[in-house]
């Protein structure tokens, strides 16, 4: 019985936070910046006609959401604008139509929540906006429906503008828009490879539907957190095999000025599908694949592929050529690379979903030190899993 009471009391103690000191200071500074800016600009714009109402109290609660938890669905632009205006309109209406102040406040709060659900702009501080319209005193009551525009709308838009600037300037994506789901690169109906194992988006949707409560986190962020947690568990199970421990070190590469004929010959000789392109300091500046050759040769399935590809690769003897002559003219400059100390498990989504067959591996100075292929990863994960099974046995 005593242990049950202790456990019950411990439920009142909040868990330790996971954000660092910088994030806490960033949030506090953002609230200071946003509230000060909104209050000053409102007062400069409207003068002293509103008295102390140039910055209403619910804006403090809105600042907590916009600057401390900008990723929350409750803190997005439509939430603060739609929620505050909807609540203010309902609050003023209830204050005018219902004679009893307590009843008017209660009805305003309830209807504000219902309106926000209907308009999909749930914003907790808006409940306080509705109560302010009813309980704000003679100065607020005298404004009537002007209260909706001034100061509620003005405060809300100014605070939102401050949040848009400050959050993005300090490294927080805002608005926290929904990222498009990754599609199958082969344009078939199959899900991407990493979605065929573990939980799926449909599984998450089903659980959220059965949970049937409003969460202060977007579905996409929740899915990302769960996926990364699953990946960490997988990494712990199979060990921290790094790219540097399994990569190929004797790398065949090309330079910007390597001729197309020479590069194609290297790829055929070593049975490669890609060549990393490096500068004089061995820093990766691009990558050329067989697909690059085929695309730039402008091959048509109605024509003889071999003859047209041969004509494209063959070096021109003229000083000025209309077709590409060297690797640097057809290479891809946006190259995905991996650090030598990066765990290979982290590259599974990149290799599987994005369809990459190989990745250049670089050191701290971005110099090419190796090449990692899908075959290397499969072998490493297989050996790691086999080692774990032997230990368990």
C-alpha positions, 0 to 999 in steps of 0.5 A: 500500500505504501509503495502504491502511494509513493508511485502515485505521488511520483506521478505528480513529479514531471520527468526531466527535460530533454532539451539543452541549455541553448534551446531553453535560452533560445525559447526565452529570448524568442518570447522576449523578442516577440512580445516586446515587438508585438506590444511596441508596434501595437502601441505605436500603431494604435496609440494610447486609445486602448489603454493597457490593452495594447498587449493582451495577456493570452499573448504570453501563452501564445508566445510559449507555444510559438517560441518554445514548441514551434513544431507543435500543431497547436503553434502553427500560423493558422492555429494562432490566427484562426484560434484567436480570432474565432475565440475573440468573436465568440467571447464578444458575442457571449458577453453581449448576449448573456447577462450573467458574467460567469455563464457568459465566460463558461459558454464562451470558453466551451464554444471557442473550443468547439469552433477551433475544432471545427476550423482545425485551428486548436490553440490553447491560449485562445480559450483565454482570449474568449475569457478576456473578451467577457471578463476584461472589464469596462475598457474591453467591453466598450470596444465591442467587436473592435476587440477582435481586430484591435488588439487581438488580430494585431497582436496575433499577426505581429507575434506570428511575424516575430515567430516566423523571423526568429525561429527560422533565424535560430535554426527552427523550421517554422511553419512546421510544414508537413513533409511529403511522403517518400514515394517509390522511385520505381513509380510502382505501387510497392511501398519504399523498402524501409516501410515494408519492415517494422511499423507502417504509416497505416499502423500508426494511423490506426493506433492514433485513431484508437488513442482518440486524443489530441497530441501536442505533436504532429503525426509526421514528427511522431513517425520520425521519432519512432522510426529513429528509435527503431533504427537506434535499437537496430544499431544496438542489436547489430553493433556499430559497424562503421563505413570505414571498417567495411569500405573498399579502400583501393578506389578507382576514380576520375578527374574533371578532365578525364575523357569519356572514353577513358572513364567508360573503359575504367568502369568496364574494366573494373565492372563498376557502375559509378566513378567518384570524381575528385580534384587535385586534393582528392576532395569529391566534386562529383560522381559519374554513373552509367546512367549519366552516360546513357542520359547524355547520349540521348538514347532512344529505345527505337535505335541501336543503343550500342552504336549511339553510345559508342558515338557519344563516348568516342573522343572528337578530334575537333578543337570545339565539340558540340557534345560532352568530351570529359567526365566533368561535363556529365557528372552529377555535382550533388553527391551523397557522401558518408563519413568514415566513422558513420555507422552503416546502419544509418545509411540503410534508408538512404541506400534502400529508399533513394536507390543509391548503389554506392557512396563515396566515403570521406575523411574529416577534410572531405578527401576521398578515402573509400567507396561503400556499396550495397554489397558491402552493407549487406555483408556487414549486416549479415556478419554482424547479425550472425555474430550476435546469434552465435553469442546468444547461442 
